[in-house]
C-alpha cells in the first residue's frame, strides 16, 4: 500500500497537474505513465529545461503515438488520493518505484528525478522513447548535478537558525561518527581531511537538546576552492530549515572571502538549491 502522506516538491506537484491535463485531453481520459513524461517537457527550468533542449522527442508526434498505442490496449483502472482523475495501475507501479528511489537516496521529498528514473526502469517508456533519448533522460534528469550560484550581491538571510556555529577541534570525533552513521564513508573521509586544516570550514547544527543534527562545509571536498558541500541533515530533522541555514552560513563566509561564485557539487535536491540561493544547473558537456 502506497502512503498517502508523501511529500512532493513544488515541481513534482506541477508535473502531476500537467500530467492530469494531458490525460484529460487524451481520447481515453485516463492518466498513464507516459503523460508524466509529456508533463516534464512543460518544465523549462533546472535539469528538465536542459533535457527539453537536448532531447529529440517531438511532443506532438509523441501524443499521436500514445493515442494510437492506447487505442489497442486495455488498462486496469484505479484511483489514488494524489490524483484527481482515474489512473492506470501502471502509474501506481511507477509511483511505488519512485518512492523506493527517494528512500534509497535518503531523501524526504519525491521529485521529478525519482519519477523519471522509475518511468524508465519499469520500462514504461520503451514503446515511445528511443534508446538514445532514454539514456539522455537518465543522464540529465535523474542523477545529481553540479550547480552554481552567484555571490557578488549575496546578502545573509535573516530567517536563519541560531543553533549553528563554526566547528571546533573538539567536535571532530562526534562529527565523524555522525557522518558515518547517517551518510557515507566517502563523506566521512572528506570530514577527516578537513580537520587536517587548522580551521576547518565546516558548520555544525544542533537541536534544542544540544545533539548534533547536521553539518555543511565548503572548500573541503578534494580541497576544491569555491566548492560548497557536502551537506547533510539527519533525516528526522529535515524540513525544519536546518539545511537552509547551514547553506547560508557557508555562502556568507564564501562571499566574505571574495568568491564570485559558489559551486554546489553533486546536488541531489536540485529544486532546494534553486529556491534557497537561486542556484542553476551547470549544463552537461558530454552530449
C-alpha angles and dihedrals in degrees: 000000000000114000117246091210096077116147112225130194117240090251092052090051089053091048091053091049092049092044089055090050090051090051093046091055092048124094096253098041089220125129110237133175094258091061089067091059090051089049091052089059089063089064111092101179136073122006091335091059089056090046092054090053096048103035119094094213114125109211097209092050090046092053091052091049091049093051093048092048096046093050087066098046135068118217131196109244126217140150139235133188091241091065132059096205134049115284135199120249087246089068089058090050091053093045092051091051092046090054089051090054091049091053094043089055088052091240130139103205123069109228139181092265092061091047097047092048089051091049090056100039092050087052093237092138102045094096092055111027129062121240090247093054091044090057089047092053092050093048100044106029110028104045134070113273136203113248136189134210128192115238103183095101096025118152123192109244120241097218094074127138114253095209091082129097142159113278120255132202093262090061094062103096095037092050094047090050090048092052093046091049098047106025135011145314089240091059090046091056089050090054092048090052091049090059089061085077119080092237111023112210094232131124124204130202128210135193124232090275092055096253118144110251106162150003142193134185143183134204088018104097106094086331090284113165121227088019120133119203178119100061127172139172124192108260094239090056100049126114089041099100095257095121090046090053094047090050093053095047088057095044090051091056092045090052091050089051087059099252112160093200139017119216113213105206123217096348111194100179094051095172091056092061093042089058099034099051108358092255119170131207115259107234117249114248100197097076 
